């Protein structure tokens, strides 16, 4: 089953190797559990910004694992720019 989002389709067989376990938890709660960011933050008792960061980093790693490095690099670049 594929779950479409505005910027990522997460597949059941996606490779999560190299994804931080905390990021994997967040991305699964968001894209498989279909929880809102605020709900994830509350469930995990972490700041909303941390949820967003973890999900963005996990997306970049999943895309890189698929061999889609151009898109993964765009995610990483956007994350670095937002923290500048």
C-alpha distance (Angstrom), angle and dihedral (degrees) to the residues before:
residue distance angle dihedral
X1 . . .
X2 3.79 . .
X3 3.77 121.3 .
X4 3.80 113.8 -154.0
X5 3.76 120.9 -146.2
X6 3.79 129.0 174.5
X7 3.79 90.2 -91.3
X8 3.79 110.4 11.3
X9 3.77 139.3 40.8
X10 3.79 107.9 -151.7
X11 3.80 112.9 -155.5
X12 3.79 128.2 -160.4
X13 3.79 89.7 -120.8
X14 3.82 96.9 49.8
X15 3.78 115.2 137.8
X16 3.80 110.6 -118.0
X17 3.81 94.1 -177.8
X18 3.77 110.2 133.1
X19 3.80 91.6 20.4
X20 3.78 112.7 124.9
X21 3.84 108.2 -112.5
X22 3.82 90.6 -124.2
X23 3.79 90.2 52.4
X24 3.79 91.2 47.5
X25 3.80 89.7 53.0
X26 3.80 91.2 51.3
X27 3.78 95.5 46.2
X28 3.80 92.2 48.0
X29 3.80 91.4 49.9
X30 3.81 89.9 49.3
X31 3.79 103.0 41.6
X32 3.78 103.7 24.8
X33 3.81 99.7 28.4
X34 3.83 90.6 36.8
X35 3.79 92.6 -140.4
X36 3.79 122.3 158.2
X37 3.78 118.5 -111.9
X38 3.80 91.3 -110.0
X39 3.79 91.7 53.1
X40 3.81 91.5 49.7
X41 3.81 90.5 50.7
X42 3.78 90.0 51.3
X43 3.81 93.8 45.3
X44 3.80 93.1 49.9
X45 3.81 94.3 35.0
X46 3.79 93.2 -128.1
X47 3.81 132.4 124.0
X48 3.80 118.6 -83.7
X49 3.80 91.1 -119.8
X50 3.79 90.1 55.9
X51 3.80 90.2 54.6
X52 3.80 90.8 51.2
X53 3.81 92.6 47.5
X54 3.78 93.7 48.3
X55 3.79 92.3 48.8
X56 3.82 92.6 48.8
X57 3.80 92.5 49.2
X58 3.81 91.1 46.9
X59 3.82 90.7 50.4
X60 3.78 90.9 52.0
X61 3.80 92.1 50.6
X62 3.81 93.7 46.6
X63 3.81 90.1 50.9
X64 3.80 90.4 48.1
X65 3.82 89.6 50.2
X66 3.79 87.9 54.7
X67 3.78 89.5 54.1
X68 3.78 93.0 -109.6
X69 3.79 95.2 128.0
X70 3.81 95.7 155.0
X71 3.80 90.7 62.5
X72 3.80 92.3 39.5
X73 3.80 90.1 52.7
X74 3.80 89.7 51.4
X75 3.81 90.0 54.4
X76 3.80 91.8 48.1
X77 3.80 91.9 47.1
X78 3.79 92.2 50.1
X79 3.80 90.5 49.8
X80 3.80 92.0 50.2
X81 3.82 91.2 47.6
X82 3.80 92.4 51.2
X83 3.81 91.1 54.5
X84 3.81 95.5 48.1
